[in-house]
Amino acid sequence: MKISVNLCFFPEPVNIVVKLFFSILTKEISACYLYAGFDAGFTRSQNIEIRILHNGGANMSNEIKHPLRQHPEKVRTSYLTLLASMANADGKIEDSELNKLKEFCRIAGLSESSLQEVVKAATVKTDVNILAQLQMLKTSNLKFSIMTDCLFMACADGIVVSEEEKEITRIADALEVKETQIKAIRFYVDKVNSIVKDKKKYDPQAVGKELKETLKAASVPVEAVAFAFESLPYYENQDMQEVLKALGYGIGMLSGIGPLIMLGLFGWKSVKWLGKNIS
């Protein structure tokens, strides 16, 4: 067994929270990802990736990629640019929010030029062509991801008022997402919030089956909602990790998104801004 360690150091934090995500195949550790996140006040995260190679075999961690990468870079960039514009809805963005976006760009496999396009949308008040970005997503499964993000944001306070419902409908219409599909995604969002925020106990296998059947019946790909940006923070919860496995994704899928676990991003202001910018 050969172990290679890649370290990327930033200013040393006062407090460090360490999480270890691992997957086990045939009773052997195939890949693991260790990361450290700073407590409140940090500006960068410190990532330590440990790759374990079995008997000179392929690097297993390289085989686990975020589903976002299956889409063309232009589509990935449109998704991230929309998120960036939403983060900058009130004309300001925190360093921590910007760092999360940059990390997600890395996970999405964006080139440097595409990353800078996303950063510009997040930091400079530019006339981003929202309709053009939505048009790019309309023919992609990422339209379900952005709707999942919007629903998580709208449900952040536990209540979705009529104004929020109108903006959600406006965005869905622009993306040509059907009402039945919105209901299915809303079912997923409500169930996740029930598990994590309300701390209700469910059988993960039963929940996974129910979510899979509900989304499939509405022709919504499971991975489009399960790995949407606003879904990621919920996988810090152990019950949600079990649900993820029940959905058919091993915990190894979390190896590439470790730094984003526990890091929510936007709120209702972002959904309202997006809805208002659809003419």
Backbone torsions as a table, in degrees:
resi	resn	phi	psi	omega
1	MET	NA	130.7	179.3
2	LYS	-113.0	134.9	-179.7
3	ILE	-117.9	124.8	175.1
4	SER	-117.5	139.0	-176.3
5	VAL	-122.7	124.3	175.9
6	ASN	-106.6	125.4	-178.1
7	LEU	-117.0	138.7	175.5
8	CYS	-129.7	107.6	-172.8
9	PHE	-100.0	139.7	173.0
10	PHE	-126.2	177.5	-179.5
11	PRO	-47.0	130.9	-174.1
12	GLU	-65.2	129.7	-178.9
13	PRO	-80.1	162.2	175.6
14	VAL	-77.2	-44.8	178.8
15	ASN	-121.3	137.6	-179.3
16	ILE	-126.5	133.2	175.0
17	VAL	-108.0	123.2	-175.6
18	VAL	-111.3	132.3	177.9
19	LYS	-123.6	141.6	177.2
20	LEU	-123.0	116.4	176.4
21	PHE	-106.6	136.2	-179.3
22	PHE	-146.3	155.2	173.3
23	SER	-122.6	145.7	-178.7
24	ILE	-120.1	122.7	177.4
25	LEU	-119.3	130.8	-178.2
26	THR	46.9	44.1	174.9
27	LYS	64.4	18.6	175.7
28	GLU	-126.8	146.4	176.7
29	ILE	-70.6	121.9	-178.7
30	SER	-97.4	-32.1	178.7
31	ALA	-163.0	145.3	175.7
32	CYS	-144.8	154.9	-178.0
33	TYR	-133.0	122.9	-178.5
34	LEU	-114.3	128.8	177.3
35	TYR	-137.8	155.8	178.2
36	ALA	-121.8	133.4	177.8
37	GLY	-119.0	145.0	-177.0
38	PHE	-83.1	156.1	173.7
39	ASP	-74.3	-176.0	-177.4
40	ALA	-51.0	136.1	178.1
41	GLY	104.8	-9.5	-178.6
42	PHE	-76.5	156.3	178.7
43	THR	-115.1	-22.0	178.4
44	ARG	-134.9	158.6	175.3
45	SER	-107.0	155.1	-178.7
46	GLN	-109.4	118.8	-176.3
47	ASN	-111.3	132.6	176.8
48	ILE	-125.5	111.1	-179.2
49	GLU	-104.8	126.3	179.0
50	ILE	-110.6	116.8	179.1
51	ARG	-105.3	129.4	-179.9
52	ILE	-112.4	123.1	179.9
53	LEU	-105.0	133.1	-179.8
54	HIS	-94.8	116.3	173.7
55	ASN	47.4	43.0	177.8
56	GLY	75.2	11.3	-178.0
57	GLY	-75.1	-175.8	-177.9
58	ALA	-69.6	154.5	177.8
59	ASN	-71.7	107.8	-174.2
60	MET	-64.8	-32.4	-176.6
61	SER	-66.6	-25.7	178.7
62	ASN	-71.3	-18.3	-178.4
63	GLU	-82.7	-12.5	-177.6
64	ILE	-100.6	107.0	-176.8
65	LYS	-126.1	151.3	177.4
66	HIS	-64.2	136.4	-179.0
67	PRO	-55.5	-22.7	179.3
68	LEU	-56.0	-29.5	-175.0
69	ARG	-70.3	-10.8	-179.8
70	GLN	-77.2	-10.5	-179.0
71	HIS	-94.1	153.9	176.6
72	PRO	-58.4	151.6	-176.0
73	GLU	-60.5	-34.6	179.6
74	LYS	-60.9	-39.8	-179.7
75	VAL	-70.7	-42.9	177.2
76	ARG	-59.9	-41.7	-178.9
77	THR	-65.7	-38.9	178.1
78	SER	-62.1	-42.8	178.8
79	TYR	-61.0	-48.3	-178.5
80	LEU	-69.3	-34.4	178.5
81	THR	-65.9	-38.8	176.1
82	LEU	-62.8	-46.0	178.0
83	LEU	-60.2	-41.1	-179.3
84	ALA	-64.8	-42.9	179.0
85	SER	-64.1	-37.0	178.4
86	MET	-67.9	-35.6	178.3
87	ALA	-65.8	-29.3	-177.5
88	ASN	-97.3	21.6	-174.1
89	ALA	-57.3	-37.8	-178.4
90	ASP	-101.0	16.1	175.8
91	GLY	84.1	6.8	178.3
92	LYS	-146.3	148.9	178.7
93	ILE	-140.5	134.4	-179.8
94	GLU	-74.0	153.0	177.6
95	ASP	-56.9	-39.6	-178.5
96	SER	-63.9	-38.6	178.4
97	GLU	-65.8	-42.5	-180.0
98	LEU	-63.9	-39.9	179.3
99	ASN	-65.1	-36.3	177.4
100	LYS	-64.3	-41.7	178.3
101	LEU	-62.7	-43.6	178.9
102	LYS	-62.0	-40.4	179.9
103	GLU	-65.2	-39.9	179.2
104	PHE	-67.7	-33.8	175.6
105	CYS	-62.3	-39.7	178.5
106	ARG	-64.6	-45.1	179.2
107	ILE	-62.0	-35.7	-179.5
108	ALA	-77.1	-7.7	177.5
109	GLY	73.8	30.9	180.0
110	LEU	-73.0	148.1	174.7
111	SER	-73.8	169.1	-178.7
112	GLU	-61.7	-40.8	-178.9
113	SER	-65.6	-39.4	178.4
114	SER	-68.4	-39.4	178.1
115	LEU	-60.6	-42.7	179.9
116	GLN	-65.6	-32.2	176.2
117	GLU	-64.0	-40.8	178.5
118	VAL	-67.6	-44.9	179.8
119	VAL	-60.7	-40.8	179.4
120	LYS	-61.8	-41.7	179.1
121	ALA	-64.0	-29.3	-177.9
122	ALA	-84.8	-25.2	-171.0
123	THR	-114.4	-18.4	-177.5
124	VAL	-121.3	134.9	178.0
125	LYS	-75.4	91.2	-179.9
126	THR	-113.7	163.5	178.6
127	ASP	-86.2	75.9	177.4
128	VAL	-68.4	129.0	179.8
129	ASN	-75.7	92.2	-175.1
130	ILE	-61.8	-42.9	-179.1
131	LEU	-63.1	-36.6	178.6
132	ALA	-66.1	-39.3	179.0
133	GLN	-66.1	-42.6	179.1
134	LEU	-66.4	-37.3	178.4
135	GLN	-60.8	-38.1	179.8
136	MET	-65.0	-36.1	-177.6
137	LEU	-83.2	-20.5	-172.1
138	LYS	-58.8	-32.7	-178.9
139	THR	-97.4	12.7	-177.3
140	SER	-122.1	155.7	175.7
141	ASN	-65.7	-12.9	179.5
142	LEU	-68.2	-12.8	174.6
143	LYS	-64.6	-30.4	176.9
144	PHE	-74.9	-30.0	178.2
145	SER	-67.7	-46.1	-178.7
146	ILE	-67.4	-32.3	176.4
147	MET	-69.2	-36.6	175.8
148	THR	-62.7	-44.4	177.8
149	ASP	-57.9	-48.3	-177.9
150	CYS	-62.3	-40.3	-179.7
151	LEU	-68.7	-38.1	175.5
152	PHE	-62.5	-41.0	179.9
153	MET	-65.4	-45.2	-178.7
154	ALA	-65.9	-31.0	-178.2
155	CYS	-91.9	7.9	-174.5
156	ALA	-57.2	-35.6	-179.0
157	ASP	-95.4	6.5	177.1
158	GLY	86.6	-8.1	-178.5
159	ILE	-131.7	132.9	176.0
160	VAL	-111.0	108.3	-177.5
161	VAL	-84.0	173.0	-174.7
162	SER	-60.4	-37.9	179.5
163	GLU	-61.7	-41.5	179.2
164	GLU	-65.9	-39.7	178.6
165	GLU	-60.8	-40.4	-179.6
166	LYS	-64.6	-42.5	-179.6
167	GLU	-67.3	-39.3	177.6
168	ILE	-61.1	-44.3	179.6
169	THR	-63.7	-40.3	179.8
170	ARG	-62.4	-44.1	179.5
171	ILE	-66.3	-43.0	180.0
172	ALA	-61.7	-41.2	179.3
173	ASP	-62.8	-40.8	-179.9
174	ALA	-64.8	-30.7	-178.9
175	LEU	-93.5	-3.9	-176.7
176	GLU	59.2	42.9	173.9
177	VAL	-95.4	125.9	-175.3
178	LYS	-72.3	158.3	179.5
179	GLU	-60.3	-39.2	179.1
180	THR	-64.0	-33.2	179.2
181	GLN	-73.2	-37.8	175.8
182	ILE	-62.7	-41.7	179.1
183	LYS	-62.6	-39.3	179.6
184	ALA	-66.6	-43.0	178.7
185	ILE	-66.5	-39.5	178.2
186	ARG	-62.3	-38.2	177.6
187	PHE	-60.5	-43.3	178.2
188	TYR	-62.0	-48.6	-178.6
189	VAL	-60.8	-45.5	-179.8
190	ASP	-63.7	-39.7	-179.5
191	LYS	-66.4	-42.5	179.1
192	VAL	-63.3	-44.9	178.4
193	ASN	-63.3	-35.0	178.6
194	SER	-64.3	-39.6	-179.4
195	ILE	-71.9	-46.7	-171.8
196	VAL	-86.7	-49.0	-174.8
197	LYS	-84.7	-41.6	-179.5
198	ASP	-87.4	-8.6	177.2
199	LYS	55.8	35.2	176.2
200	LYS	-79.2	145.3	-177.0
201	LYS	-97.4	129.8	178.2
202	TYR	-134.0	164.5	171.8
203	ASP	-80.9	113.5	-176.7
204	PRO	-53.7	-39.4	180.0
205	GLN	-63.6	-42.1	-180.0
206	ALA	-66.8	-41.8	179.1
207	VAL	-64.0	-45.9	179.7
208	GLY	-58.2	-44.2	179.9
209	LYS	-64.2	-43.6	-178.9
210	GLU	-63.7	-44.6	179.8
211	LEU	-64.4	-43.9	-178.9
212	LYS	-60.6	-45.6	-178.0
213	GLU	-66.9	-40.4	-179.3
214	THR	-64.6	-46.3	-179.3
215	LEU	-68.1	-41.5	-179.5
216	LYS	-63.1	-40.5	-179.6
217	ALA	-61.7	-28.3	179.9
218	ALA	-97.1	6.3	-178.6
219	SER	59.9	41.5	175.4
220	VAL	-110.6	117.9	179.5
221	PRO	-61.9	131.3	-178.2
222	VAL	-56.7	-45.4	-175.4
223	GLU	-65.1	-25.6	-179.8
224	ALA	-65.4	-31.9	178.7
225	VAL	-96.5	-37.3	-176.5
226	ALA	-66.2	-27.2	-178.5
227	PHE	-117.4	20.2	171.8
228	ALA	-64.6	156.0	-173.9
229	PHE	-54.3	-46.0	-176.2
230	GLU	-76.6	-8.8	175.7
231	SER	-79.3	-29.2	-169.9
232	LEU	-58.4	-42.4	-178.0
233	PRO	-58.9	-25.5	-175.7
234	TYR	-71.9	-15.8	-178.3
235	TYR	-80.1	2.3	170.0
236	GLU	-70.3	-24.8	179.8
237	ASN	-76.9	128.6	-175.8
238	GLN	-63.5	-37.5	178.6
239	ASP	-62.5	-37.2	179.0
240	MET	-70.6	-29.9	175.5
241	GLN	-64.4	-37.1	177.9
242	GLU	-69.1	-38.1	177.4
243	VAL	-64.3	-40.3	178.7
244	LEU	-58.7	-42.6	178.2
245	LYS	-65.9	-38.0	178.9
246	ALA	-66.4	-26.3	177.6
247	LEU	-77.1	-7.6	177.1
248	GLY	105.2	10.0	-179.7
249	TYR	-115.8	120.5	177.9
250	GLY	-66.0	158.0	-179.1
251	ILE	-62.5	-15.6	175.5
252	GLY	-59.9	-23.7	177.4
253	MET	-61.4	-23.2	-179.6
254	LEU	-79.7	-11.7	-175.3
255	SER	-59.5	-34.4	-177.2
256	GLY	-88.1	-8.9	-176.7
257	ILE	-118.1	14.8	-177.7
258	GLY	-47.0	-48.0	-177.0
259	PRO	-63.5	-17.4	-178.4
260	LEU	-95.0	-11.1	177.7
261	ILE	-62.3	138.4	-180.0
262	MET	76.3	2.4	-176.3
263	LEU	-112.7	94.2	174.2
264	GLY	-74.2	173.0	-176.3
265	LEU	-132.2	-68.2	-168.9
266	PHE	-108.9	-176.9	179.4
267	GLY	-141.6	-163.2	-175.7
268	TRP	-59.6	-32.5	-178.9
269	LYS	-54.1	-35.3	-176.3
270	SER	-70.6	-41.1	179.2
271	VAL	-66.1	-43.8	-179.8
272	LYS	-60.3	-44.1	179.6
273	TRP	-61.5	-45.5	-178.4
274	LEU	-63.8	-44.9	179.6
275	GLY	-60.8	-42.3	-178.4
276	LYS	-68.6	-23.6	-177.6
277	ASN	-91.2	7.1	174.3
278	ILE	-100.6	108.2	-176.0
279	SER	-85.4	NA	NA
